[in-house]
């Protein structure tokens, strides 16, 4: 049964923000980058808030646990594709492909491990949280693009995206090693 509570509705809001961000991204308006960045920040805040409220209000549900990472991965993948299309070059495309590829791989791995009854072996780690933080800040900077008080925001976004890509590969290797241990034991 699907349970719609405040945390789940916040997750659904995050998904609804994706087409809004996409439309604003393509508007021929000088402030579209600022509005896109604000929409992305709002989505990030709903990600934090839905998890916090679910735990605090004891409203964690199987549907919410499924939907939350789907919303995160959709937002990240779609926004990275938009950014790569806008700033088409291999220096941006390669780390973006690494991040999107890892998300697909780990989501599939978690599904498979759940089938084996071992989903806890590939739960989110602190390394994954650092990866997500670097990734979200990088994406926000790449959406904004403009220098801010002399700081090259877009260039900083590139640097953080590479840090996120390295953390992405590192966390993926950790998840794969944990899964291989379980698979070999079975």
C-alpha positions as a LaTeX table, in Angstrom:
\begin{tabular}{lrrr}
\hline
Residue & $x$ (\AA) & $y$ (\AA) & $z$ (\AA) \\
\hline
Unk1 & 0.00 & 0.00 & 0.00 \\
Unk2 & 1.28 & 3.45 & $-0.91$ \\
Unk3 & 1.45 & 5.79 & 2.04 \\
Unk4 & 1.46 & 9.52 & 1.31 \\
Unk5 & 2.77 & 11.44 & 4.29 \\
Unk6 & 4.72 & 14.69 & 4.58 \\
Unk7 & 8.14 & 13.11 & 3.85 \\
Unk8 & 6.79 & 11.22 & 0.82 \\
Unk9 & 5.06 & 14.35 & $-0.46$ \\
Unk10 & 8.36 & 16.24 & $-0.18$ \\
Unk11 & 10.02 & 13.53 & $-2.25$ \\
Unk12 & 7.25 & 13.82 & $-4.84$ \\
Unk13 & 7.79 & 17.59 & $-4.84$ \\
Unk14 & 11.47 & 16.96 & $-5.62$ \\
Unk15 & 10.46 & 14.86 & $-8.62$ \\
Unk16 & 8.00 & 17.57 & $-9.73$ \\
Unk17 & 10.80 & 20.14 & $-9.59$ \\
Unk18 & 12.73 & 18.27 & $-12.32$ \\
Unk19 & 10.53 & 19.34 & $-15.27$ \\
Unk20 & 10.27 & 22.86 & $-13.82$ \\
Unk21 & 14.07 & 23.11 & $-13.62$ \\
Unk22 & 14.35 & 21.74 & $-17.17$ \\
Unk23 & 11.92 & 24.31 & $-18.59$ \\
Unk24 & 13.61 & 27.19 & $-16.76$ \\
Unk25 & 17.02 & 25.91 & $-17.91$ \\
Unk26 & 16.04 & 26.41 & $-21.55$ \\
Unk27 & 14.27 & 29.75 & $-21.13$ \\
Unk28 & 16.01 & 32.56 & $-23.01$ \\
Unk29 & 16.18 & 34.65 & $-19.87$ \\
Unk30 & 19.28 & 36.17 & $-18.32$ \\
Unk31 & 18.33 & 34.92 & $-14.85$ \\
Unk32 & 17.49 & 31.35 & $-15.77$ \\
Unk33 & 20.79 & 30.08 & $-14.33$ \\
Unk34 & 20.01 & 31.73 & $-10.98$ \\
Unk35 & 16.46 & 30.35 & $-10.88$ \\
Unk36 & 17.69 & 26.87 & $-11.88$ \\
Unk37 & 20.27 & 26.99 & $-9.09$ \\
Unk38 & 17.58 & 28.02 & $-6.59$ \\
Unk39 & 15.27 & 25.20 & $-7.78$ \\
Unk40 & 18.15 & 22.73 & $-7.42$ \\
Unk41 & 18.92 & 24.02 & $-3.91$ \\
Unk42 & 15.23 & 23.70 & $-3.01$ \\
Unk43 & 15.28 & 20.12 & $-4.27$ \\
Unk44 & 18.37 & 19.43 & $-2.15$ \\
Unk45 & 16.65 & 20.86 & 0.91 \\
Unk46 & 13.60 & 18.64 & 0.34 \\
Unk47 & 15.98 & 15.68 & 0.16 \\
Unk48 & 17.40 & 16.50 & 3.57 \\
Unk49 & 14.02 & 17.48 & 5.04 \\
Unk50 & 12.09 & 14.39 & 3.90 \\
Unk51 & 14.63 & 12.08 & 5.53 \\
Unk52 & 14.76 & 14.14 & 8.70 \\
Unk53 & 10.96 & 14.30 & 9.02 \\
Unk54 & 10.52 & 10.61 & 8.22 \\
Unk55 & 12.82 & 9.70 & 11.10 \\
Unk56 & 11.64 & 12.42 & 13.50 \\
Unk57 & 7.91 & 11.79 & 12.91 \\
Unk58 & 8.44 & 8.01 & 12.62 \\
Unk59 & 6.89 & 8.06 & 9.14 \\
Unk60 & 9.44 & 5.91 & 7.33 \\
Unk61 & 7.63 & 3.76 & 4.79 \\
Unk62 & 8.74 & 1.18 & 2.22 \\
Unk63 & 7.37 & 3.42 & $-0.56$ \\
Unk64 & 9.29 & 6.43 & 0.78 \\
Unk65 & 12.47 & 4.36 & 1.13 \\
Unk66 & 12.08 & 3.32 & $-2.52$ \\
Unk67 & 11.08 & 6.74 & $-3.87$ \\
Unk68 & 13.74 & 8.89 & $-2.16$ \\
Unk69 & 16.81 & 7.48 & $-3.97$ \\
Unk70 & 14.86 & 7.38 & $-7.24$ \\
Unk71 & 14.12 & 11.10 & $-6.91$ \\
Unk72 & 17.77 & 11.82 & $-6.10$ \\
Unk73 & 19.10 & 9.85 & $-9.05$ \\
Unk74 & 16.58 & 11.35 & $-11.47$ \\
Unk75 & 17.47 & 14.89 & $-10.40$ \\
Unk76 & 21.23 & 14.30 & $-10.61$ \\
Unk77 & 21.15 & 12.44 & $-13.93$ \\
Unk78 & 18.83 & 14.88 & $-15.68$ \\
Unk79 & 20.62 & 18.00 & $-14.45$ \\
Unk80 & 24.03 & 16.55 & $-15.38$ \\
Unk81 & 22.74 & 15.81 & $-18.89$ \\
Unk82 & 21.45 & 19.40 & $-19.17$ \\
Unk83 & 24.78 & 20.83 & $-18.00$ \\
Unk84 & 26.81 & 18.60 & $-20.34$ \\
Unk85 & 24.59 & 19.60 & $-23.25$ \\
Unk86 & 25.09 & 23.26 & $-22.41$ \\
Unk87 & 28.85 & 23.08 & $-21.79$ \\
Unk88 & 29.64 & 20.28 & $-24.22$ \\
Unk89 & 33.21 & 19.11 & $-23.65$ \\
Unk90 & 34.87 & 15.88 & $-22.53$ \\
Unk91 & 36.11 & 17.46 & $-19.29$ \\
Unk92 & 32.52 & 17.70 & $-18.12$ \\
Unk93 & 31.08 & 14.70 & $-19.98$ \\
Unk94 & 33.51 & 12.14 & $-18.54$ \\
Unk95 & 32.94 & 12.77 & $-14.80$ \\
Unk96 & 29.20 & 13.13 & $-15.50$ \\
Unk97 & 29.16 & 9.75 & $-17.26$ \\
Unk98 & 31.07 & 8.21 & $-14.34$ \\
Unk99 & 28.53 & 9.59 & $-11.85$ \\
Unk100 & 25.47 & 8.54 & $-13.86$ \\
Unk101 & 26.96 & 5.12 & $-14.63$ \\
Unk102 & 27.73 & 4.53 & $-10.97$ \\
Unk103 & 24.20 & 5.49 & $-9.95$ \\
Unk104 & 22.73 & 2.96 & $-12.37$ \\
Unk105 & 25.22 & 0.27 & $-11.31$ \\
Unk106 & 24.69 & 0.71 & $-7.57$ \\
Unk107 & 20.89 & 0.96 & $-7.88$ \\
Unk108 & 20.95 & $-2.33$ & $-9.80$ \\
Unk109 & 23.35 & $-3.88$ & $-7.30$ \\
Unk110 & 21.11 & $-2.88$ & $-4.39$ \\
Unk111 & 18.12 & $-4.43$ & $-6.16$ \\
Unk112 & 20.03 & $-7.65$ & $-6.74$ \\
Unk113 & 21.30 & $-7.75$ & $-3.16$ \\
Unk114 & 17.73 & $-7.24$ & $-1.95$ \\
Unk115 & 16.73 & $-10.29$ & $-4.00$ \\
Unk116 & 19.42 & $-12.23$ & $-2.13$ \\
Unk117 & 18.15 & $-10.88$ & 1.20 \\
Unk118 & 21.40 & $-8.96$ & 1.74 \\
Unk119 & 20.40 & $-5.36$ & 1.00 \\
Unk120 & 21.97 & $-4.16$ & 4.26 \\
Unk121 & 25.41 & $-5.08$ & 2.87 \\
Unk122 & 25.13 & $-2.25$ & 0.32 \\
Unk123 & 23.44 & 0.44 & 2.40 \\
Unk124 & 24.49 & 4.07 & 2.14 \\
Unk125 & 27.88 & 4.76 & 3.74 \\
Unk126 & 29.56 & 7.93 & 4.98 \\
Unk127 & 31.69 & 7.89 & 1.84 \\
Unk128 & 28.46 & 7.96 & $-0.16$ \\
Unk129 & 27.31 & 10.97 & 1.83 \\
Unk130 & 30.56 & 12.82 & 1.08 \\
Unk131 & 30.18 & 11.89 & $-2.58$ \\
Unk132 & 26.62 & 13.22 & $-2.61$ \\
Unk133 & 27.65 & 16.48 & $-0.92$ \\
Unk134 & 30.48 & 17.11 & $-3.41$ \\
Unk135 & 28.21 & 16.18 & $-6.30$ \\
Unk136 & 25.34 & 18.45 & $-5.23$ \\
Unk137 & 27.57 & 21.47 & $-4.58$ \\
Unk138 & 29.34 & 20.88 & $-7.92$ \\
Unk139 & 26.04 & 20.68 & $-9.79$ \\
Unk140 & 24.79 & 23.84 & $-8.11$ \\
Unk141 & 27.96 & 25.67 & $-9.15$ \\
Unk142 & 27.75 & 24.35 & $-12.71$ \\
Unk143 & 24.14 & 25.47 & $-12.95$ \\
Unk144 & 25.03 & 28.95 & $-11.70$ \\
Unk145 & 28.14 & 29.22 & $-13.95$ \\
Unk146 & 28.96 & 32.90 & $-13.37$ \\
Unk147 & 31.83 & 34.28 & $-11.34$ \\
Unk148 & 30.73 & 35.45 & $-7.92$ \\
Unk149 & 32.75 & 38.14 & $-6.11$ \\
Unk150 & 35.81 & 37.14 & $-8.11$ \\
Unk151 & 35.39 & 33.40 & $-7.48$ \\
Unk152 & 35.33 & 31.31 & $-10.70$ \\
Unk153 & 32.19 & 29.37 & $-9.74$ \\
Unk154 & 32.03 & 27.28 & $-12.93$ \\
Unk155 & 35.69 & 26.26 & $-12.62$ \\
Unk156 & 35.16 & 25.38 & $-8.95$ \\
Unk157 & 32.15 & 23.30 & $-10.07$ \\
Unk158 & 34.39 & 21.38 & $-12.47$ \\
Unk159 & 36.89 & 20.69 & $-9.67$ \\
Unk160 & 34.20 & 19.51 & $-7.27$ \\
Unk161 & 32.64 & 17.35 & $-10.00$ \\
Unk162 & 35.99 & 15.58 & $-10.41$ \\
Unk163 & 36.22 & 15.10 & $-6.64$ \\
Unk164 & 32.67 & 13.70 & $-6.72$ \\
Unk165 & 33.62 & 11.38 & $-9.60$ \\
Unk166 & 36.62 & 10.02 & $-7.66$ \\
Unk167 & 34.48 & 9.53 & $-4.54$ \\
Unk168 & 31.86 & 7.92 & $-6.79$ \\
Unk169 & 34.32 & 5.35 & $-8.10$ \\
Unk170 & 35.73 & 4.73 & $-4.61$ \\
Unk171 & 32.29 & 4.15 & $-3.10$ \\
Unk172 & 31.26 & 1.96 & $-6.05$ \\
Unk173 & 34.33 & $-0.23$ & $-5.53$ \\
Unk174 & 33.47 & $-0.52$ & $-1.81$ \\
Unk175 & 29.89 & $-1.57$ & $-2.65$ \\
Unk176 & 31.06 & $-4.08$ & $-5.26$ \\
Unk177 & 33.60 & $-5.62$ & $-2.85$ \\
Unk178 & 30.89 & $-5.94$ & $-0.17$ \\
Unk179 & 28.55 & $-7.56$ & $-2.69$ \\
Unk180 & 31.24 & $-9.95$ & $-3.96$ \\
Unk181 & 31.90 & $-11.08$ & $-0.39$ \\
Unk182 & 28.22 & $-11.98$ & 0.01 \\
Unk183 & 28.03 & $-13.63$ & $-3.41$ \\
Unk184 & 31.12 & $-15.76$ & $-2.76$ \\
Unk185 & 29.73 & $-16.82$ & 0.63 \\
Unk186 & 26.52 & $-18.02$ & $-1.01$ \\
\hline
\end{tabular}
